[in-house]
Amino acid sequence: MGRIWRPDGVDIQVMDTLRGSLLISNGSLFDPNFRHTVVLVVEHGEDGALGLVLNRPAPATISESVPQLSDLVDAHDNIYIGGPVQPEAAVILAEFDPTAVPDERLLANISLVGEVDLEDTTSITRARVFGGYSGWGPGQLESELERNDWFVEPARADDVFTDDPAHLWHQVLERKGGRFAMLARMPFDPSQN
């Protein structure tokens, strides 16, 4: 663990890597790509970070967007908008049978799916497909954390595969409790408060 010192005197402990953690956007983050989002960090290191927005289903279904993945994911399921970077790229997160979990898992039995995993999908118990991803250059995410653009929370499998993406941001903030639970009550459009 490292530490970030902020000018207001608050000393924050920071993990060496946020891989497998959730980033919950602060209610004051108005970037339309990340307003009220929950992002699973799938890579984080000296070269930057990569994540997937978990709560932005696209209007398109798997059968419309990537029909070749209909054997892996229900063809009527929505594809999710993983972020603004390379929206045409399909990124797959899957939960594996405990006996077949890849070494590079993110949390519990969840990992990114590679081409090798697609050769035999019998060990995949559930999956979600994302169009694009979210990316940060070296030090960029750390700067955003220092500005309090994001809150960090341990990820759970049910966050990744939520059946209620529209309420995930509120649910994760409620789970954090305290002042975060109060923030969870903030409407998407603060002028409607």
Phi and psi in degrees as a GROMACS rama.xvg file:
@    title "Ramachandran Plot"
@    xaxis  label "Phi"
@    yaxis  label "Psi"
@TYPE xy
-112.313  -177.813  GLY-2
-132.553  146.281  ARG-3
-116.072  129.371  ILE-4
-101.946  130.351  TRP-5
-106.069  153.331  ARG-6
-57.5686  -25.7274  PRO-7
-80.0192  6.51229  ASP-8
88.9558  -4.66346  GLY-9
-78.478  129.025  VAL-10
-103.516  118.022  ASP-11
-108.88  133.365  ILE-12
-82.6734  134.546  GLN-13
-124.691  133.112  VAL-14
-70.0299  153.524  MET-15
-61.3903  -34.4395  ASP-16
-139.65  143.215  THR-17
-99.3877  8.01813  LEU-18
-52.7178  128.365  ARG-19
86.4384  3.95315  GLY-20
-103.301  163.974  SER-21
-99.0733  142.08  LEU-22
-107.666  123.143  LEU-23
-108.456  122.588  ILE-24
-67.4216  138.955  SER-25
-66.9786  147.361  ASN-26
-60.1466  -18.7608  GLY-27
-90.9065  2.47061  SER-28
-86.4055  106.373  LEU-29
-99.917  3.32335  PHE-30
-56.1787  121.359  ASP-31
-60.2305  -22.5985  PRO-32
-72.0141  -22.5525  ASN-33
-130.488  8.56955  PHE-34
-61.4311  122.271  ARG-35
54.2198  44.3488  HIS-36
-106.332  159.407  THR-37
-123.223  121.915  VAL-38
-117.019  129.202  VAL-39
-88.2053  123.381  LEU-40
-80.6694  118.458  VAL-41
-102.806  -18.5176  VAL-42
-147.816  140.971  GLU-43
-159.004  123.501  HIS-44
-167.684  -162.108  GLY-45
-60.3518  -29.6493  GLU-46
-83.9804  -2.69235  ASP-47
124.667  -157.376  GLY-48
-142.836  156.807  ALA-49
-137.662  136.882  LEU-50
-145.695  171.666  GLY-51
-128.322  126.206  LEU-52
-70.7902  123.316  VAL-53
-90.3598  -14.8474  LEU-54
-120.875  34.944  ASN-55
-128.898  77.8048  ARG-56
-68.0811  139.599  PRO-57
-85.817  160.443  ALA-58
-70.0554  -18.5064  PRO-59
-82.2027  147.293  ALA-60
-94.2989  169.607  THR-61
-59.2664  -44.99  ILE-62
-62.4335  -29.8746  SER-63
-81.2915  -35.6689  GLU-64
-94.0423  -49.3072  SER-65
-139.664  71.2424  VAL-66
-58.1597  -25.1786  PRO-67
-65.7363  -13.4655  GLN-68
-98.9649  8.18756  LEU-69
-63.3798  -20.9768  SER-70
-77.0085  -24.5548  ASP-71
-89.5532  -40.5024  LEU-72
-126.726  143.772  VAL-73
-52.094  127.993  ASP-74
-58.5342  -23.0513  ALA-75
-90.8071  -7.08836  HIS-76
-67.9315  150.962  ASP-77
-78.6799  149.637  ASN-78
-80.6126  152.064  ILE-79
-108.231  148.395  TYR-80
-85.4514  103.771  ILE-81
-75.4421  -19.3442  GLY-82
155.858  178.49  GLY-83
-81.3112  -8.73084  PRO-84
-89.1679  130.555  VAL-85
44.5451  62.3537  GLN-86
-61.8837  -16.8603  PRO-87
-83.1678  -10.1818  GLU-88
-84.3076  133.891  ALA-89
-93.7537  125.702  ALA-90
-118.716  132.785  VAL-91
-118.228  129.698  ILE-92
-108.022  137.964  LEU-93
-139.391  152.074  ALA-94
-102.187  128.601  GLU-95
-104.139  154.756  PHE-96
-55.9727  137.23  ASP-97
-53.7658  -25.6378  PRO-98
-81.356  -9.46253  THR-99
-126.536  20.7211  ALA-100
-67.3902  129.026  VAL-101
-62.9865  156.653  PRO-102
-61.7722  -34.4583  ASP-103
-89.4618  48.6701  GLU-104
-75.7774  153.114  ARG-105
-87.9327  -44.8115  LEU-106
-162.413  152.396  LEU-107
41.2527  -119.718  ALA-108
-106.454  23.76  ASN-109
-104.93  135.692  ILE-110
-150.202  161.875  SER-111
-69.0244  148.618  LEU-112
-99.603  126.972  VAL-113
-103.73  176.953  GLY-114
-59.2046  -36.8263  GLU-115
-61.6781  -40.6289  VAL-116
-65.5619  -28.3264  ASP-117
-77.2266  -13.5032  LEU-118
-70.1402  -32.2215  GLU-119
-140.866  100.756  ASP-120
-92.5654  8.12883  THR-121
-64.4963  -24.2053  THR-122
-87.0989  -4.33624  SER-123
-88.7851  122.209  ILE-124
-91.0284  -31.2375  THR-125
-159.513  154.375  ARG-126
-148.3  160.318  ALA-127
-139.39  139.804  ARG-128
-109.106  134.682  VAL-129
-119.704  138.114  PHE-130
-96.1957  113.379  GLY-131
81.9594  -178.62  GLY-132
-153.926  173.398  TYR-133
-106.575  137.705  SER-134
-136.148  147.72  GLY-135
-132.382  137.148  TRP-136
-75.7926  176.843  GLY-137
-54.6384  125.589  PRO-138
78.0916  -10.5769  GLY-139
-66.3262  -47.6378  GLN-140
-63.8218  -40.3213  LEU-141
-60.15  -40.1615  GLU-142
-64.2708  -40.8867  SER-143
-67.0003  -35.5754  GLU-144
-67.3131  -39.1361  LEU-145
-63.191  -35.006  GLU-146
-79.7119  -1.92039  ARG-147
65.868  31.0622  ASN-148
-71.1233  -26.1657  ASP-149
-131.821  149.52  TRP-150
-113.213  146.72  PHE-151
-106.804  138.85  VAL-152
-146.005  141.827  GLU-153
-59.9306  138.974  PRO-154
-83.5081  151.991  ALA-155
-123.85  153.339  ARG-156
-57.2795  -38.4239  ALA-157
-68.6364  -21.2646  ASP-158
-69.3578  -43.7165  ASP-159
-63.3498  -40.1414  VAL-160
-112.223  33.2176  PHE-161
-55.4829  141.556  THR-162
-89.0929  -4.68643  ASP-163
-130.504  63.9901  ASP-164
-60.9521  -28.1402  PRO-165
-63.9328  -23.4721  ALA-166
-111.486  4.53248  HIS-167
-60.4649  -44.0537  LEU-168
-56.6137  -46.6673  TRP-169
-64.8717  -43.0537  HIS-170
-63.8913  -42.758  GLN-171
-69.641  -38.8862  VAL-172
-64.8654  -41.3941  LEU-173
-59.1054  -42.189  GLU-174
-61.8278  -37.1722  ARG-175
-65.5087  -29.5995  LYS-176
76.5439  -174.797  GLY-177
54.74  -134.406  GLY-178
-64.3388  -24.7635  ARG-179
-68.6812  -37.5568  PHE-180
-63.1604  -34.8148  ALA-181
-67.6934  -41.4541  MET-182
-62.2466  -31.6923  LEU-183
-60.288  -21.6692  ALA-184
-84.2269  -5.0076  ARG-185
-69.253  128.137  MET-186
-70.7601  158.36  PRO-187
-57.2466  -41.1872  PHE-188
-107.289  102.122  ASP-189
-59.8084  -19.86  PRO-190
-69.4121  -14.5148  SER-191
-90.6856  8.9654  GLN-192
